[in-house]
C-alpha cells in the first residue's frame, strides 16, 4: 500500500501526465485513479506513468496505467489459467492456483461435468477475464493457494516448483513437504560402514562357496587318481610325483 506521501506524489503525477497528453482531468477522476493504484508499488506506478507520457497518443486511463505495471501482469493469461484449472479435475493432482482461477472454474465446472469441454472453456475464459480485470483494477496481486491431491510424489514436485517460482513462501508449505535429509552423525557413518561390510560379505559368499566346491572337486580327483595308480601297481615316484 502507498503511504500518504506517496499517494500525494502519485496524484500530482497523474495530473502532470494528463496535462502532458493534452488532457484535462477532473479532480475526482484523478483521485479515483490514485486510489485504484494504491495497491501497487510506488516505483512501478512512477515508471508506468512515465511510459504513458512517452507512449500514449490519447487520453490517460486507469487501464493504460495498469497494463504498464509489472505487478499487474503476474496474473496468468486466460489459456494458461484454463490449463491449470483442468488439472484440478484429477483428484491425485496437487494444484497451486489463485482465487480468480478457482472462481472462474466454479462457473465452468457444471458445463464440463455435462461433457461439453468447449463450452466449459468458453465459460471459464469469460469468467476469468472478468475476475482478472477486476483484480488488476483494484491493485490486487495474485494470491497463490494450494489444493492438495492424493499423490504424495506429485504434491512434493508441484509445491517445490511453486516455491522455486516465488508463488509460495517455503515456510508456508514446509509442513506439506517431507523433512530435509539430516547430515550423518559419526555413529550414522559407522552404521553405514557396517551395513556396507555386511552387504559385501553377502555378495561374496556365492563366490567363496564355488571356490570351496572347486577345491573339493580337485582334491577328490587327485585322490581318485592316486587310488587308480596304486591299484595298477605303479609306484607314485615312477610317475614323476604327478
C-alpha positions in Angstrom: 0.0 0.0 0.0 1.1 3.5 -0.7 2.0 5.9 2.1 0.1 9.2 2.4 3.1 11.0 1.0 3.4 8.6 -1.9 -0.3 8.9 -2.7 0.1 12.7 -2.9 3.0 12.2 -5.3 1.0 9.8 -7.4 -1.9 12.3 -7.6 0.5 15.0 -8.8 2.0 12.6 -11.4 -1.5 11.7 -12.7 -2.3 15.4 -13.1 1.0 16.1 -14.8 0.8 13.1 -17.1 -2.7 14.0 -18.2 -1.5 17.6 -18.9 1.4 16.4 -21.0 -1.0 14.3 -23.1 -3.2 17.4 -23.6 -6.0 16.2 -21.4 -7.9 18.0 -18.8 -8.7 15.6 -15.9 -11.2 16.4 -13.2 -10.0 16.2 -9.6 -12.5 13.4 -8.7 -11.2 11.3 -11.6 -7.6 11.8 -10.6 -8.3 10.9 -7.0 -10.1 7.7 -8.1 -7.2 6.7 -10.3 -4.8 7.3 -7.5 -6.9 5.3 -5.1 -7.2 2.4 -7.5 -3.4 2.4 -7.9 -2.7 2.4 -4.2 -2.2 -1.4 -4.1 0.9 -1.3 -6.4 4.5 -0.3 -5.5 5.2 3.4 -5.8 8.3 2.8 -8.0 6.2 0.8 -10.5 3.5 3.5 -10.7 6.0 6.2 -11.3 7.6 4.2 -14.2 4.2 3.3 -15.6 3.2 6.9 -15.7 6.5 7.8 -17.4 5.8 5.2 -20.0 2.3 6.6 -20.5 3.7 10.0 -21.2 6.2 8.6 -23.7 3.9 6.0 -25.4 0.3 7.2 -25.3 -1.3 9.3 -28.0 -4.8 9.5 -26.5 -6.3 10.1 -23.1 -4.8 8.8 -19.9 -6.9 6.0 -18.4 -6.6 3.6 -15.5 -6.3 0.7 -17.8 -3.4 2.3 -19.7 -1.5 2.7 -16.5 -2.3 -0.8 -15.1 -1.2 -2.5 -18.3 2.3 -1.0 -17.8 2.6 -2.2 -14.2 4.7 -5.4 -13.9 2.8 -6.5 -10.8 -0.5 -6.4 -12.6 0.9 -8.8 -15.2 1.6 -11.6 -12.8 -1.9 -13.0 -13.2 -1.9 -15.9 -15.6 -3.2 -15.4 -19.1 -6.7 -16.9 -19.7 -5.5 -20.0 -21.6 -2.7 -20.7 -19.1 -5.3 -20.4 -16.3 -7.6 -22.8 -18.1 -4.9 -25.4 -18.5 -4.1 -25.1 -14.8 -7.7 -25.4 -13.8 -8.2 -28.6 -15.8 -5.6 -30.3 -13.6 -7.8 -29.9 -10.6 -10.3 -32.5 -12.1 -7.7 -35.1 -11.3 -8.1 -35.8 -7.5 -4.5 -37.2 -7.3 -3.0 -33.9 -8.7 -1.9 -31.0 -6.5 -2.8 -27.6 -7.9 -1.4 -24.2 -7.0 -3.9 -21.6 -8.3 -5.5 -18.2 -7.4 -9.0 -17.4 -6.1 -9.7 -15.9 -9.5 -8.9 -19.2 -11.3 -10.9 -21.2 -8.7 -14.0 -19.0 -9.0 -13.9 -19.0 -12.8 -13.6 -22.8 -12.8 -16.5 -22.9 -10.5 -18.5 -21.3 -13.3 -17.2 -23.7 -15.9 -17.3 -27.0 -14.0 -21.0 -27.7 -14.3 -20.7 -27.3 -18.1 -17.6 -29.6 -18.1 -19.4 -32.2 -16.0 -22.1 -32.2 -18.7 -19.5 -33.3 -21.2 -19.1 -30.0 -23.1 -15.4 -29.2 -22.8 -15.6 -26.5 -25.5 -18.5 -24.7 -23.8 -16.7 -25.1 -20.4 -13.6 -23.5 -21.8 -15.5 -20.6 -23.2 -17.4 -20.1 -19.9 -14.1 -20.2 -18.0 -12.3 -17.7 -20.2 -15.1 -15.2 -19.9 -15.4 -15.6 -16.2 -11.6 -15.5 -15.6 -11.1 -12.4 -17.7 -13.7 -10.6 -15.6 -12.0 -11.8 -12.4 -8.5 -10.8 -13.6 -9.6 -7.4 -14.8 -11.3 -6.7 -11.5 -8.2 -7.8 -9.6 -5.9 -5.6 -11.7 -8.2 -2.6 -11.4 -8.3 -3.0 -7.7 -4.5 -3.4 -7.5 -4.8 -7.0 -6.2 -1.8 -9.2 -7.0 -2.2 -12.9 -7.3 -2.6 -14.8 -4.1 -1.5 -18.4 -4.7 -3.3 -21.1 -2.8 -2.8 -24.9 -2.6 -5.4 -27.5 -3.5 -3.8 -30.8 -2.3 -4.1 -34.0 -4.3 -3.7 -37.6 -3.2 -0.4 -38.4 -4.9 2.4 -37.5 -2.4 5.2 -37.5 -5.1 3.2 -35.1 -7.3 2.4 -33.0 -4.3 6.1 -32.6 -3.4 7.0 -31.8 -7.0 4.3 -29.2 -7.6 4.8 -27.4 -4.2 8.6 -27.3 -4.7 8.0 -25.8 -8.2 5.7 -23.1 -6.7 8.3 -22.3 -4.0 11.1 -22.0 -6.7 8.8 -19.7 -8.8 8.2 -17.5 -5.8 4.5 -18.2 -5.8 4.6 -19.7 -2.3 7.0 -18.9 0.6 8.8 -22.0 1.7 7.6 -21.7 5.4 4.0 -21.8 4.2 4.4 -25.2 2.6 7.1 -26.7 4.9 4.6 -28.9 6.8 3.3 -30.3 3.4 6.8 -31.3 2.2 8.9 -34.3 3.5 11.6 -33.2 6.0 15.0 -32.4 4.7 17.6 -35.1 5.0 19.8 -34.6 8.0 23.6 -34.9 7.8 25.0 -38.2 9.0 26.5 -38.3 12.5 29.6 -40.2 13.4 27.5 -43.1 14.7 25.5 -43.0 11.5 28.6 -43.3 9.4 29.8 -46.3 11.5 26.4 -48.0 11.0 26.6 -47.3 7.3 30.1 -48.8 7.1 28.9 -51.9 9.0 26.0 -52.3 6.6 28.2 -52.0 3.6 30.6 -54.6 5.0 27.7 -57.0 5.6 26.4 -56.5 2.1 29.8 -57.2 0.7 30.0 -60.4 2.7 26.7 -61.5 1.4 27.6 -60.7 -2.1 31.0 -62.5 -1.9 29.6 -65.7 -0.3 28.4 -67.3 -3.5 31.9 -66.9 -4.9 33.5 -68.4 -1.8 31.2 -71.4 -1.9 32.0 -72.0 -5.6 35.7 -71.8 -4.9 35.4 -74.3 -2.0 33.4 -76.6 -4.2 36.0 -76.5 -6.9 38.9 -77.2 -4.5 37.0 -80.2 -3.1 36.4 -81.5 -6.6 40.1 -81.2 -7.4 41.1 -82.9 -4.2 38.6 -85.7 -5.0 40.0 -86.1 -8.5 43.6 -86.3 -7.1 42.6 -88.9 -4.5 40.9 -91.0 -7.2 43.9 -90.7 -9.4 46.2 -91.9 -6.6 43.8 -94.8 -5.9 43.8 -95.9 -9.6 47.6 -95.8 -9.7 48.0 -97.9 -6.6 45.6 -100.5 -7.9 47.6 -100.7 -11.1 50.8 -101.3 -9.0 52.6 -98.3 -10.4 54.9 -96.6 -7.9 54.0 -93.0 -7.5 57.7 -92.0 -7.7 57.8 -93.6 -11.2 55.0 -91.2 -12.3 57.2 -88.2 -11.5 55.2 -87.3 -8.5 52.2 -86.5 -10.6 
